[in-house]
Amino acid sequence: MPRFERRLRIDLPPRQSAFLWGPRKTGKSTYLGMSFPESLRFDLLDTDLFLELARQPSRLRQRLLATPPAALARPIILDEVQKVPMLLDEVHWLVENRGLAFILCGSSARKLRRGKANLLGGRAWRYELFPLTWSELEQFDLLDALNRGLLPDHYLSVDPDRSLRSYVRDYLKEEVFDEGLTRNIPAFSRFLDAVGYSHGQLTNYANIARDCGVDAKTVKEYYQILVDTLLGTFVEPYKLRQERKVIGKAAKFYLFDVGVAGSLTKRHLKEARGDEFGKALEHFILMELLSYRSYSGLDYDISFWRTKSGTEVDFVLGRGQVAVEVKGSSRVDSRDLFALRSFCDTSRPRDAFLVCAETAPRVDRGIQIMPWQTFLERLWGGEVLS
């Protein structure tokens, strides 16, 4: 299996600890094994180790205090740390009293927060690993990526559809049901179906609640479960320089991987055209924006702009410096530019991009019409935001 050169860089000064979060199968364990090959590692997916430390968390401290100092000079890795929240008290003691450093790896902080676990009071830096990005792949086929998704195992799978279906079922079983994050399994399953058809659209809690047979408050909690388990993210409406005609409350929800979203919506793209391709391309570009934001450490806002009449710009970056509209079209005309022009007239962004499937970049009255490949080259080259 090929190894990918990931964009994430965890550079820790001496005695500095870190959390590494990311959904299952993004490659966290592989990344840490390659980046910290000489570190001690405790994998809580190992049943024997899990049972030992769950029964007596102090065993971690006892083991490390008996370890030769030279082996403790490197960060100690705790994999799937959310499975035994009480270990974080032991980690805190070892950080404070022995000057040890840890990398605490997991796929969900929800169980830790809900259980009021010790999150080290800001002593650990936060990192996140996303699915593969365009910049991490030497050979990139867009349709393959949109259909397979960009989780490493799925991207390389000989049967990606089966892998995706299994992932959705197994992931939800392990992360949501087994950890007791919700008790109403049938309602949550109906909610996931609703997420499929409402994906990337304005979130209407009342409508989804009717479809699921629960109240709107429960639907909000279900969405929060997906966010806390890193299965998705909300994109909020652009709030700076608001005008009366701009909708300012309803957010949009996107799943964390374009392939997982396609599996939930039963989408399979056969060609790079049409509405479904355009939606998938929009989702893919968002994931690149999110990944670049995290790996670059820039921490810029990502929002969207929409008026009451339905005029919409997909993504507004930072404090309105950059506007990005995504179209699946290979031939952009003046109608495709209307939303960006409206936003430019009211908010005056520094740059406005229409990302599309055309073959060459061009400029139309200040709007940069750009093939998606060119946009990603500029994004990862630090030319869109830096």
N, C-alpha and C positions, 0 to 999 in steps of 0.2 A: 504494500500500500504506500502511495507517495506521501511524503511529508510536506506540509505546507509551511511556508515562512510567514508566521503570523505577525500582524502589525502591532499587537500588544507588546509593550515593554514594561516589565516590572523591575525598576531599578531602585533598590532599597539601600539607604545608608545603614551603617552598623546599628543594631538593636532596634531597627524600625520594623514593625509588624504590618500586615496587610490582610484585608479580606479580598478574595477573588470570587465574584459571583458570575453565574451564567447558567442558562438552561442546560438540562441534560443533553449530552451528545455534542456540545459545542467544542469539546476537546480540551477541557480544563486540565484533566489529569495528564494527558499527553503533553500539553504545553508546559506544565510544571515539571514533568519528568525530563523534558529537554532543556528547560531553562535553569533548573536547579537539580542536576543529576546526582549531586553528592549529599543532598539534604536528607535527613531522617523523614520518613513518611509514615503516617498513621491513616489507613484507609478504613473508614467506618462502614463501608460496604462489605468488609470482611466480617462475617457473622460472629466468629469467635471473639475478635477484637471488640466489636460493637457490644456484645453481651458483657464482656469483662468491664469495659469502661462505663457502660450504662448502669451496671450494678454498683460500681465503685469508681467514680470519676477521679478520685485521688490517686488511682493507679497510674495515671498519666504523669503526675508530678513525681511519684516514686520511681517510675522508669527513667525519667529524664535526669533526675538527681543522681542516678546510678550510671549514667552514660558518661564516657570520657569527655572532658571539656572540648577537645579538638573536634569532636563530632557535633558539638552544639554551636560551633562558630558560624554555621550557616543557618538560614531560616528553617524552622521545623514545619513541615507541612501536615495539616490536619484536613483530610479530604472528607466531604459530606458532613461538615461540622454541625449542621442543623439537626442531625439525628440524635445528638447527645448535647443539648444546650448547656447542661451543668458543667461541661468541660471548659466553658469560657471563664468560669471562676478560677479554675486551675491555671488556665493560660494567663489570666490577669495577674495572679500571684507570681508566676514564673517570670513574667515581663517585669514586674515591679521589684521583685526581690532577687532575681538571678540574672537580670539583664538579657534574657533570651528573646529571640525574635521568631515570630510565627507567620506563616501564610495559611489563612483559614479559608478553605475552599468550600463552596456550597452552591446549591441550585435554588435556595429559597431562604430569605431572611424572615419570612412571615412567622414561622413557628418560633423563632428566637424572640421576635418582638412581642408576639402575643403572650409568650411565656415569661416576659420581662427578663429575658436572659441578659447576661452581662455582655454588652457589645464594646467593651474596653474603653468607653468614655472618650472616643475620638482618638485613642492612641494608635489605632490601625488605619492606614490609608485604604481607600476603596478603589478596586479595579473591577472591570467587567469584561468578560469575553463573549463576543457575539458570534453568530454563524460566519462562515467564510465571506470575505468581501472580494469584489472584483480585483482589487489590487494585490490579493494574495494568491491569485490563480494565474499561472503562466499561459494557459490556453483556456479561453472563456467562450462558451456558447450560451447566448442569452436565453434561448428557448429551453435548453437543458436546465439552466439555473432556475428559471421560473417554474418549470414543471417539477424538478427534483427537489428544489430548495437548496439551501447552502449549509446545512449541517454536514460535516465531512463524510460521515458514513452514508448518508442518503445521496449526496452528490456523486459518490463513487459506486453506489449500489448497482448490481445487475438487475434488480427489480425495485426501483425507487418507490413505485406506487404501494407495493406491499410493505416496504419499510416505513413509509409515512403513515399508513393506516395503523400499523403495529405501534409506532411511536406515540401516536395520539392516544390510543387506548392504554398502553402501558404507562406512559408518562402521567396521564390523568389518574390512573389507579394508584400509582406510587406517590405522586406529589399531592394530590387533592384528596382522594378517598382514604388511603391508608393512614395519612397523617391527621385525619379527622377535621380537615379544613371546612368541610360541609357534610351534613348528615343526610340531606335530601338528595340522594343520588339521581333519581329520575328527573327531578326539576333541573338539577345542574346539567344533566345530559341534554335536556331540551334547550337550556340556555346556550350550550355550545353550538347547537344547530342554528339558533338565532344569531349568534356571533358571526356565523358564516355568511348569512344573507345581509347582515348589517355592517360587515367589515369595511372600514374605510369611509363610512358615511356618518352623518350626524347621529349621535347616540340618543335614542328616544327610550328612556327607561320604562315609561308607561306602556308603550307598545310591546316591548320585549317581555315585560311582566305579564301581560295578557296572554302572550303566546306560551309562556312557561308555566302559567298557573300559580304564580307567586306574586308578592307585592313589589313595588318599585324599589323599596328599601333593600329587599333581598337581592334584587338584580344588581344594585350598586355594589353590594357586598360581593357578589359573584365576580363582577368586573375587578374588584380590588384583589380578589384571590388570584386572578390571572396576572395582574400587575405585580403582586408580591412574589409570585412564583416565577416571574420573569417570562411569562408566556405572552405578554403583550404590553403595549404602552398607549397612553392617551396623547393625542396631539390637540392642544388647546387653541381656541381662537385668538387671533392677534389682538392684543389689548391696548397697544400704544396708539395714540392719535385716533381714538375711536370716534366714529361719527354715528349719527342716529341711524343711518341705514345699515350699519354693520351688526350682524348677530353676534352677541357677546357671551353666550352661556354654553351652548351645547358643544361638547368636544367630539373628536373622532377617535375610534379605537382601531389599532392595527396589531395583529399578531406578530410575534417576534421573528417569524421566518416565512418567506413567500411560499415555500413548498408546503408547510404545515397549513397555511391559509388555503392553498389550493386543494389540499386534501379535505379540509372541512367543508369547502364549498363545492367539492366534487368537480373541480375545474381541471381540464387538460387542454393546453394550447397546442394547436397543430401548426399555426403560422403566426408570424409577427404582425398581426393586424386585428382590428376589431375592438369592441369595448372591453372584453375580458382581458385582452392583451394590454390595453391601456391601463386598466386597473392594476394588473400585476406589475407593469413597469413602474407605475407610481409607487407601489409598495416597495419594490426593489430599491428605487432611488431613496426612499425614506430610510431604509435600513442602512444604506451606504452613508447617509447624512448622520444617522445616529452612531454608527461605528466610528466614523471619522471624528465626530465630536468627542467620543470617549477616548479613543487612542491618542488623539492630538492633545488632549487636556484643555481644549478651548472652552468647553462648557457653555456654548451659545444656546439661546432659546431656539426651538423649532415650533412654529405655530402655523395656522392657516388663516386665510382672510376670506370672508364671505359676506355678501350683502343680502338684504331681505329679498331682493329680486332673484337671488341664486347665482349671481356673479361670484366666481370663486378663484382664488389663487391657492394652489396646493400647499406650498410651503413658504413661510416667511422666516428668515434666519436672523438671529441676533435681535437687535432692536429695530428691525425693519431695514437693515442695510442691504439685504439680498432677498429677492423674490424669485421663486422657482415654480414654474408650471410644467407639468409633465403630460405629454401627449403621445399616444402610440402611433400616430400618423407618420407616414413617410413623405407626406406633402403637406406642409403647414401653410394655411392661408390666413387672410386678415381676421376671419371669425375666431380662429384659435388664439389670436393675440389680444382679443377684446378685454379679457379679465386682467391681464398684465398691464395693459394700457390704463385701465381704470384705477388699478392700484398705484401705478406710477404717478398718475395725475393727482392723487390725494396724499400719498405718503413719500414720494420722492426717494425711492431706494437708490443706493449707489450702483447696484447692478441688478438687471432683470434678465433671467434666463428662461427660454422655452426649450425644454429637453425633449427630444423626439427621436424618430427613427430615420430622419433625413441622413444623407451620406456625407454632407460637408457643412461646416459652420458658415453662418452669414449673419448680418446685422440688418434689422428693419427698424428704422427710426428709434434707435437706441436700445432695442430689445435684441439680445443675443440668442439667435436660433441655433441650436447646437445638437449634434448627434450625442446620444447618451454616453458613448465611449469618450468623446472629447470632454464632456462635462466631468466625467469621473477622473480623467487625467488631470484636469484643472483642480478638482476637489482634493484629490490625494496629493497633488503637488503644492497644496497650500495657496492656490491662487483664487479660490472662492471666498474663504474666510481664513484668516491666519492671526 
